[in-house]
Amino acid sequence: MNLERYMIPCLFKSIFGFDCLGCGFQRSLFLLFQGEFLAAFKKYPAIFSCLLLFGFIALHFLDKSKNYKKLIWRMSILNLFFMLGGYYLKHFYF
């Protein structure tokens, strides 16, 4: 099954001509679903931190008994560092 034709194109890349910090997330997620963990990391190095952050955000909305706001902010900052580092690695190292 060719999943390339079902993927959403990056609006930022089509307007400005270069990758944004989220480019590669879709392909990386599909590689992760196929069990290709290393290939998913090489495609988008922040995939695991993004999924962890999304998990904490979902937990925040599902579990109203605890306050996860500080944890979400900390994970967001950590995720931003992973995204910036992954952007650098993807464009200047791999």
Contacts in CASP RR format, 6 or more apart in sequence:
PFRMAT RR
TARGET T0000
AUTHOR 0000-0000-0000
METHOD contacts of the structure
MODEL  1
MNLERYMIPCLFKSIFGFDCLGCGFQRSLFLLFQGEFLAAFKKYPAIFSC
LLLFGFIALHFLDKSKNYKKLIWRMSILNLFFMLGGYYLKHFYF
3 30 0 8 1.000
7 26 0 8 1.000
7 27 0 8 1.000
8 26 0 8 1.000
10 19 0 8 1.000
10 20 0 8 1.000
10 22 0 8 1.000
10 23 0 8 1.000
12 19 0 8 1.000
12 20 0 8 1.000
12 23 0 8 1.000
13 19 0 8 1.000
13 20 0 8 1.000
13 23 0 8 1.000
19 87 0 8 1.000
19 90 0 8 1.000
19 91 0 8 1.000
21 83 0 8 1.000
21 84 0 8 1.000
21 87 0 8 1.000
22 44 0 8 1.000
22 46 0 8 1.000
22 83 0 8 1.000
23 44 0 8 1.000
24 43 0 8 1.000
24 44 0 8 1.000
25 44 0 8 1.000
25 47 0 8 1.000
25 50 0 8 1.000
27 43 0 8 1.000
27 44 0 8 1.000
28 40 0 8 1.000
28 41 0 8 1.000
28 43 0 8 1.000
28 44 0 8 1.000
28 47 0 8 1.000
29 40 0 8 1.000
29 47 0 8 1.000
31 39 0 8 1.000
31 40 0 8 1.000
31 43 0 8 1.000
32 40 0 8 1.000
32 47 0 8 1.000
40 47 0 8 1.000
41 47 0 8 1.000
41 48 0 8 1.000
42 94 0 8 1.000
44 86 0 8 1.000
44 90 0 8 1.000
45 82 0 8 1.000
45 85 0 8 1.000
45 86 0 8 1.000
45 89 0 8 1.000
45 90 0 8 1.000
46 79 0 8 1.000
46 82 0 8 1.000
46 83 0 8 1.000
46 85 0 8 1.000
46 86 0 8 1.000
49 75 0 8 1.000
49 78 0 8 1.000
49 79 0 8 1.000
49 82 0 8 1.000
49 83 0 8 1.000
50 79 0 8 1.000
50 82 0 8 1.000
50 83 0 8 1.000
52 75 0 8 1.000
52 79 0 8 1.000
53 72 0 8 1.000
53 75 0 8 1.000
53 76 0 8 1.000
53 79 0 8 1.000
56 68 0 8 1.000
56 71 0 8 1.000
56 72 0 8 1.000
56 75 0 8 1.000
57 72 0 8 1.000
59 68 0 8 1.000
60 68 0 8 1.000
60 69 0 8 1.000
60 72 0 8 1.000
END
